[in-house]
Amino acid sequence: MSTGHKVQIENGIAEVVIAKLPVNALDSREWFELARDIESLGRDPEVRVLVIRAEGRGFCAGVDIKELDKHPERIVDVNAGNYATFKAVHRCEVPVIVAVHGYVLGGGIGITGAADIVLASDCASFALPEVDRGAMGGGAHLQRLFPVQKVRQMFFTGEAVTAPEADRYGFIECIVPKEQLREAALEIAAKIAAKSPAMIRIAKEALNGIEDGNLEDKYRWEQGFTLQAYTSPDSAETRRAFVEKRDATF
């Protein structure tokens, strides 16, 4: 039984609900569990479409920094779990709809950037504060949402972009009040679930095949720099500062 998310299936629609309160930051084991369930749901002939959403204050705060501060050697497992989850979303055999609210950070960007369709609440915001956490990665997935120069501005500064601001870049299907987010996602999911399952699965594979470049290879390249970053004393200082709730000193 996972402690990081819940799963339910109804009328051909599978829902994966991230529920690791208070901030939905997943540890190394929970990332692997999430990947496993997404892969399994994609193979399930009863599932025609997958919706990923979350409970709590935000969609996903990414990795558990406190775990890495205490066990820096687990960065390899965290990297592998992130890779497995984002790959599971991107290569899921059925369409994946991601419905985000509140903060979408780090691993939350990876899930969102790997998805087929993105919905957001009007309170959602997107950020990739990897530089401030002593890590790398996520740029490939952020680049499926924002253009190149905006990705670099966000990566270098760690600044968040609100859903209304992000909407001008065109990746958000719709923005709704938070209380309407699940309903809006299920409405789109129901339209897909009503189609031929065989045709939709073929379409998903075909659309993945015509993308520019290999998303997983790009992300794996980035992850090599996470390991390089972890050899720097600055990387450890960023995590210690985060845990101690202070500004990092370089």
C-alpha positions in Angstrom: 0.0 0.0 0.0 1.5 3.3 -1.1 1.7 6.2 1.4 2.1 8.8 -1.3 -0.9 8.4 -3.5 -4.4 6.7 -4.0 -5.9 5.0 -7.0 -9.5 4.6 -8.1 -11.1 3.4 -11.4 -14.6 4.1 -12.6 -16.2 4.0 -16.0 -12.9 3.5 -17.8 -11.3 6.5 -16.0 -8.5 5.9 -13.6 -7.6 8.5 -11.1 -4.3 8.7 -9.4 -4.4 11.2 -6.5 -1.2 12.3 -4.9 -1.8 12.5 -1.2 1.4 12.9 0.8 0.4 15.7 3.0 1.3 18.4 3.9 3.1 19.3 0.7 3.1 16.2 -1.5 6.9 15.8 -1.5 7.6 12.2 -2.3 10.5 10.2 -1.0 12.5 7.7 -3.1 10.3 4.7 -2.4 7.1 6.7 -3.2 8.3 7.8 -6.6 8.9 4.2 -7.5 5.4 3.2 -6.2 3.8 6.0 -8.3 5.6 4.9 -11.4 4.6 1.3 -10.9 0.9 2.1 -10.5 0.8 4.4 -13.5 2.5 1.7 -15.7 0.0 -0.9 -14.4 -3.0 1.3 -15.0 -1.8 2.0 -18.6 -1.7 -1.8 -19.3 -5.1 -2.4 -17.7 -7.6 -3.1 -20.5 -10.4 -1.6 -18.2 -8.6 1.8 -18.2 -9.2 4.1 -21.1 -7.7 7.3 -19.8 -5.8 8.4 -16.7 -6.3 11.5 -14.6 -3.5 12.6 -12.1 -4.5 15.2 -9.5 -3.7 15.9 -5.8 -5.1 16.7 -2.4 -3.7 19.3 -0.1 -2.2 22.8 -0.6 -0.5 22.0 -3.9 -0.1 19.5 -6.6 3.4 18.3 -5.9 6.4 19.9 -4.2 8.8 17.4 -5.9 11.3 15.3 -4.0 11.6 15.0 -0.2 14.5 17.4 0.5 14.6 16.3 4.2 15.2 12.7 3.1 18.1 13.8 0.9 19.5 16.1 3.6 19.6 13.1 5.9 20.6 10.5 3.3 22.4 12.2 0.4 23.4 8.8 -0.9 19.8 8.3 -1.9 20.1 10.8 -4.7 20.6 7.8 -7.1 17.3 6.2 -6.0 15.5 9.5 -6.2 16.8 10.1 -9.7 15.8 6.7 -10.7 12.3 7.1 -9.2 11.8 10.4 -10.9 12.9 9.0 -14.2 10.6 6.0 -13.8 7.6 8.2 -12.9 8.0 10.7 -15.7 8.6 8.0 -18.2 5.5 6.1 -17.0 3.4 9.2 -17.5 4.8 10.1 -20.9 4.8 6.5 -22.3 1.5 5.4 -20.6 -0.5 3.4 -23.0 -3.5 5.6 -22.6 -3.8 9.4 -22.5 -2.8 11.1 -19.2 -4.6 14.2 -18.0 -2.9 16.2 -15.3 -5.0 18.5 -13.2 -2.9 20.8 -11.0 -3.5 23.3 -8.3 -1.4 25.4 -5.9 2.3 24.8 -6.3 3.7 22.7 -9.1 7.4 22.3 -8.3 10.3 20.0 -9.3 8.9 16.6 -9.7 5.5 18.2 -10.2 6.8 19.9 -13.3 8.1 16.5 -14.5 4.7 14.9 -14.2 3.0 17.8 -15.8 5.4 18.2 -18.6 5.2 14.4 -19.4 1.4 14.5 -19.6 -0.9 14.7 -22.7 -3.3 17.3 -21.4 -2.9 19.9 -18.6 -5.7 21.6 -16.6 -5.0 24.1 -13.9 -6.8 25.8 -11.1 -6.6 29.6 -11.0 -4.4 29.3 -7.9 -1.8 27.1 -9.6 1.8 28.2 -10.1 4.7 26.5 -11.9 8.4 26.6 -10.8 11.6 24.6 -11.1 13.8 25.7 -8.1 16.4 23.0 -8.8 19.3 25.5 -8.6 18.1 26.6 -5.2 18.0 22.9 -4.0 21.5 22.0 -5.2 20.2 19.7 -8.0 19.5 19.7 -11.8 16.8 18.2 -14.0 13.3 18.9 -15.2 14.3 21.3 -18.0 13.3 18.8 -20.7 9.8 18.5 -19.2 9.5 22.3 -18.6 10.4 22.8 -22.2 7.2 20.9 -23.2 5.3 23.6 -21.4 7.2 26.8 -22.0 9.4 28.1 -24.8 13.2 27.8 -24.6 14.1 31.3 -23.3 11.3 31.2 -20.7 12.5 27.8 -19.5 16.0 29.3 -18.9 14.6 32.3 -17.1 12.6 30.1 -14.8 15.5 27.6 -14.3 18.1 30.3 -13.6 15.9 32.3 -11.2 13.7 29.6 -9.7 10.8 32.1 -10.0 7.3 30.8 -10.2 4.8 31.5 -13.0 1.1 31.7 -12.1 -1.5 29.9 -14.1 -2.9 33.1 -15.6 0.6 34.1 -16.7 1.4 30.6 -18.0 -1.8 30.5 -20.0 -0.4 32.8 -22.7 2.1 30.1 -23.6 -0.7 27.8 -24.6 -0.1 24.5 -22.8 -3.0 24.8 -20.3 -6.2 23.3 -21.7 -8.3 25.4 -19.3 -8.1 27.3 -16.0 -10.9 26.8 -13.5 -11.6 27.5 -9.8 -10.0 24.9 -7.6 -13.3 23.4 -6.6 -14.2 22.7 -10.2 -10.8 21.2 -11.2 -11.7 17.5 -10.8 -15.0 17.9 -12.6 -13.3 19.7 -15.5 -10.7 16.9 -15.8 -13.3 14.1 -15.6 -15.3 15.9 -18.3 -12.4 15.7 -20.7 -11.6 12.2 -19.6 -15.2 11.0 -20.2 -15.0 12.3 -23.8 -11.8 10.2 -24.4 -13.2 7.2 -22.6 -16.1 7.2 -25.0 -13.9 6.6 -28.0 -12.6 3.3 -29.3 -10.0 2.1 -26.8 -7.9 0.5 -29.6 -7.9 3.8 -31.6 -6.9 5.9 -28.6 -4.0 3.6 -27.6 -2.7 3.6 -31.2 -3.1 7.4 -31.3 -1.1 7.8 -28.1 1.8 5.7 -29.4 1.7 7.5 -32.7 1.8 10.9 -31.2 4.7 10.0 -28.9 6.6 8.8 -32.0 6.4 12.1 -33.8 7.7 14.2 -31.0 11.0 16.2 -31.5 13.7 14.2 -29.8 13.5 11.6 -27.0 12.1 13.1 -23.8 13.5 10.4 -21.6 17.0 10.6 -23.1 17.0 14.4 -22.6 16.0 14.0 -19.0 18.6 11.3 -18.4 21.2 13.7 -19.7 20.1 16.3 -17.2 20.2 13.8 -14.3 23.9 13.3 -14.9 24.4 16.9 -13.9 22.4 16.4 -10.7 25.1 13.9 -9.6 27.8 16.4 -10.6 26.0 19.1 -8.6 25.9 16.8 -5.6 29.7 16.7 -5.4 29.7 20.5 -4.7 29.6 21.8 -1.1 27.1 24.3 -2.4 24.6 21.6 -3.0 24.7 20.3 0.6 24.4 23.9 1.8 21.2 24.5 -0.2 19.6 21.4 1.3 20.7 22.3 4.9 19.5 25.8 4.5 16.1 24.5 3.2 15.7 22.2 6.2 16.8 24.9 8.6 14.5 27.5 6.9 17.2 30.1 6.3 19.0 31.6 3.3 21.9 29.6 1.9 25.4 31.1 2.2 27.9 30.7 -0.6 
